[in-house]
Amino acid sequence: MNQNLFSEKTITIQIYPNFSIPKGLCLIFNNENFISMPRRQGTDIDCRNLKSLFHQLGYRVIIENDLSCKEMLSRIRDFASDPQHQFASSAIVVVLTHGERDQLLVGGDDDVLSVYPFLEALNARNAPLLAGKPKLIFIQACRGGEYRRDTGATFVDEPDSFRHEGDGPFGLFNCMRSPTVTEENPIKWPRESDFLIAYATPPLYVSWRNSLRGSWFVQAICEVNFIYVYLPVKVFAKYARNTDILRLLTKVNQRVAECFQTSCSSSYKQVQSI
């Protein structure tokens, strides 16, 4: 029998370099006011904390407030063609707005916009300066009207439950890459590669926001201390320099699941979706 039947070719795992100064551009869409839909109270807190967090992590932050759908699409296309991407290692886009089913985002004009034009605007064909670089998109918006009614389940912590052995630190936003491209091993990259999209909630469900502290999702990312001023610490700020992005988001998900619950008579919970 051929002993190599089930053998696999050994490849060298690489990571995305993320050492430029600044590391990249971070564009935040912050929609608070709408024509007929409710004002998104607390989104100013989310925006402030995210701006502080990503600035601390080495990004140049750009904020756009209360844009219509047409303006949002125009702005993301301008962002995609920004020449500063040539010297940057990565890019971040954050969307704070109302949302509906089927991946629809709501603009300040109450019109809706599919999330897919955002991906298309940033792909390798439309944003060649970002080709091969990580593009992170965080979306704080509802994805439907369903509620996750959940009284929770009790778990007993065990010392080895979350032990990780043999894995060294990957560094901020470092994910595994494909093998190195050589003349002997040419690789054609998919246009939509190098994306990571983190939604505040799964499809069909609402995402929760506190008018004083901001959304659960962004609170968990920033781990805000609510003492007169909001200071982003912990989770991303604490672990980002020695933890890869997927483990960071796992920590965020754990934080939301464990520490957040509605205060109404019915207990509603939330989990994120990647």
C-alpha positions in Angstrom: 0.0 0.0 0.0 1.2 3.5 -0.8 2.3 4.9 2.5 1.9 8.5 1.2 -1.8 8.0 0.4 -3.0 10.1 3.3 0.1 12.2 3.8 -0.1 16.0 3.7 2.4 18.4 2.3 4.0 20.4 5.1 3.7 24.1 4.7 5.0 27.1 6.6 2.4 29.1 8.4 2.8 32.8 8.0 1.1 35.7 9.6 0.0 39.1 8.4 2.7 41.7 9.2 1.0 44.6 11.0 3.9 46.8 11.9 3.4 50.0 9.8 3.0 53.4 11.5 0.2 54.0 11.5 -1.0 50.4 11.2 -3.8 51.6 8.9 -6.9 53.6 8.5 -10.0 52.9 10.6 -13.3 54.3 9.2 -16.3 54.5 11.6 -19.8 55.1 10.3 -21.8 56.4 13.3 -25.5 56.8 12.5 -27.4 58.2 15.5 -30.3 60.2 14.0 -32.8 59.1 11.4 -35.9 60.6 9.8 -38.5 58.3 11.3 -36.6 55.5 13.1 -35.7 55.9 16.8 -32.6 57.8 17.7 -29.7 55.4 18.6 -29.0 56.7 22.1 -25.6 55.6 23.4 -24.0 55.2 20.0 -21.9 58.4 20.7 -20.4 56.4 23.6 -19.6 53.5 21.3 -18.0 55.8 18.8 -15.9 57.6 21.4 -14.6 54.4 22.9 -13.8 52.8 19.6 -12.0 55.9 18.4 -9.9 55.8 21.6 -9.3 52.1 21.4 -8.1 51.9 17.8 -6.1 55.1 18.2 -4.3 53.4 21.1 -3.7 50.3 18.9 -2.0 52.5 16.2 -4.7 53.3 13.7 -5.7 56.7 12.2 -9.4 57.0 12.9 -11.9 58.7 10.6 -15.5 59.2 11.8 -18.5 59.8 9.6 -21.8 60.8 11.3 -25.4 60.4 10.2 -24.8 59.6 6.5 -27.5 58.5 4.1 -27.1 55.2 2.3 -25.9 56.9 -0.8 -23.3 58.8 1.2 -22.2 55.7 3.0 -21.6 53.9 -0.2 -19.8 56.8 -1.7 -17.6 57.2 1.4 -16.6 53.6 1.5 -15.5 53.7 -2.1 -13.5 56.8 -1.4 -11.9 55.1 1.6 -11.1 52.0 -0.6 -9.1 54.2 -3.0 -7.3 56.2 -0.3 -3.5 56.3 -1.3 -2.5 56.0 2.4 -3.4 52.3 2.2 -0.2 51.8 0.2 2.0 52.2 3.2 -0.5 50.6 5.8 -0.6 47.0 7.0 -4.3 46.7 7.5 -7.7 48.5 7.5 -10.7 48.6 9.7 -14.3 49.6 9.0 -16.9 49.9 11.8 -20.7 50.4 11.1 -22.9 51.7 14.0 -26.5 51.9 12.8 -29.9 50.3 12.7 -30.2 47.1 10.7 -32.8 44.8 9.2 -33.0 41.3 7.9 -31.0 40.0 4.9 -27.8 41.9 5.7 -29.4 45.4 5.3 -28.0 48.4 7.0 -30.1 51.6 7.6 -28.8 55.0 6.6 -29.7 58.3 8.2 -32.3 58.8 5.5 -34.1 55.6 6.6 -33.1 53.9 3.3 -31.4 50.5 3.4 -28.1 49.3 2.0 -26.8 45.8 1.7 -23.6 45.0 3.5 -22.2 43.4 0.3 -21.2 46.7 -1.4 -18.9 47.3 1.5 -17.1 44.0 0.8 -17.1 44.7 -3.0 -15.6 48.1 -2.5 -12.8 46.8 -0.4 -11.9 43.7 -2.5 -8.7 43.2 -4.3 -10.0 44.5 -7.6 -11.6 47.7 -6.3 -9.0 48.4 -3.6 -5.7 47.1 -5.0 -3.7 48.9 -2.3 -5.4 46.6 0.3 -4.9 43.4 -1.7 -3.3 40.8 0.6 -3.9 42.9 3.7 -6.3 42.1 6.5 -9.6 44.0 6.3 -11.6 43.9 9.5 -15.3 45.0 9.5 -17.3 45.3 12.7 -21.0 45.8 12.4 -23.1 46.9 15.4 -26.7 46.7 14.0 -29.8 44.5 14.4 -30.2 41.7 11.8 -33.9 41.1 12.3 -36.5 41.4 15.0 -36.1 38.2 16.9 -35.2 38.2 20.6 -32.9 35.6 22.2 -34.9 34.7 25.3 -32.6 32.9 27.5 -32.4 32.4 31.3 -28.9 30.9 30.8 -27.4 27.6 31.8 -25.0 27.0 34.7 -21.5 25.7 34.1 -18.9 24.7 36.6 -15.5 26.1 35.7 -12.7 23.5 35.4 -9.0 24.5 35.5 -8.2 23.0 32.1 -11.4 24.0 30.3 -9.7 26.7 28.2 -6.1 25.8 28.3 -4.1 26.4 25.1 -0.8 24.6 24.7 1.8 24.9 22.1 0.6 28.1 20.5 2.7 31.2 20.8 1.4 34.7 20.6 0.4 35.8 17.1 0.2 39.6 17.8 -2.5 42.1 17.0 -4.8 41.0 14.2 -2.5 38.3 13.1 -4.3 35.4 11.4 -2.9 32.4 9.5 -1.9 33.0 5.9 -1.6 30.7 2.9 1.8 29.4 1.8 4.3 31.8 0.3 3.9 32.4 -3.4 6.8 31.4 -5.5 7.4 30.9 -9.2 7.1 27.1 -8.6 4.0 27.5 -6.5 1.9 30.3 -8.0 -1.3 31.2 -6.1 -4.2 33.4 -7.4 -5.9 35.1 -4.5 -9.7 35.3 -4.4 -10.9 38.9 -4.7 -12.8 38.7 -1.4 -9.9 37.2 0.6 -8.4 38.7 3.7 -11.7 39.8 5.2 -13.0 39.2 8.7 -16.5 40.4 9.5 -17.8 40.5 13.1 -21.5 41.1 13.6 -22.9 42.0 17.0 -25.6 39.4 16.6 -26.6 36.4 14.4 -29.0 36.7 11.5 -32.7 37.4 12.4 -31.9 38.7 15.9 -31.8 42.1 17.5 -28.6 43.6 19.0 -28.8 45.4 22.3 -27.6 48.9 23.2 -27.6 50.8 26.5 -28.3 54.5 26.2 -25.7 55.3 28.9 -23.0 52.8 28.3 -23.4 51.9 24.6 -24.0 48.6 22.9 -23.2 45.3 24.5 -21.0 44.3 21.6 -18.8 47.4 21.7 -18.7 47.5 25.5 -17.3 44.0 25.4 -14.7 45.0 22.8 -13.6 47.9 24.8 -14.5 46.7 28.4 -15.5 50.1 29.4 -15.1 51.4 33.0 -18.1 53.6 33.7 -16.6 56.1 36.2 -17.5 59.6 35.0 -15.5 59.1 31.9 -15.2 56.0 29.7 -11.8 54.4 29.5 -11.3 51.6 27.0 -9.4 48.8 28.8 -9.2 45.0 28.8 -10.3 42.6 26.0 -8.9 44.2 22.8 -6.9 46.9 24.6 -5.5 44.4 27.1 -5.0 41.3 24.9 -4.6 42.7 21.4 -0.8 42.9 21.5 -0.3 39.2 22.1 -3.5 37.5 21.0 -4.8 36.8 17.5 -8.0 38.4 16.3 -10.1 35.2 16.4 -9.2 34.6 20.0 -10.0 38.2 20.8 -13.4 37.9 19.3 -13.9 34.7 21.2 -13.2 36.6 24.4 -15.7 39.3 23.3 -18.3 36.7 22.7 -17.7 35.1 26.1 -17.9 38.5 27.8 -21.3 39.4 26.1 -22.7 35.9 26.9 -21.7 36.0 30.6 -22.1 39.6 31.6 -25.0 41.1 29.7 -28.7 40.5 30.0 -31.8 42.8 29.6 -33.3 44.2 32.8 -37.0 43.7 31.6 -39.2 40.9 33.0 -38.0 38.6 30.2 -34.3 37.8 30.2 -32.8 38.4 26.8 -29.2 37.5 25.9 -27.0 38.1 22.9 -24.1 36.4 21.1 -22.0 37.8 18.2 -21.6 36.2 14.8 -18.4 36.0 12.7 
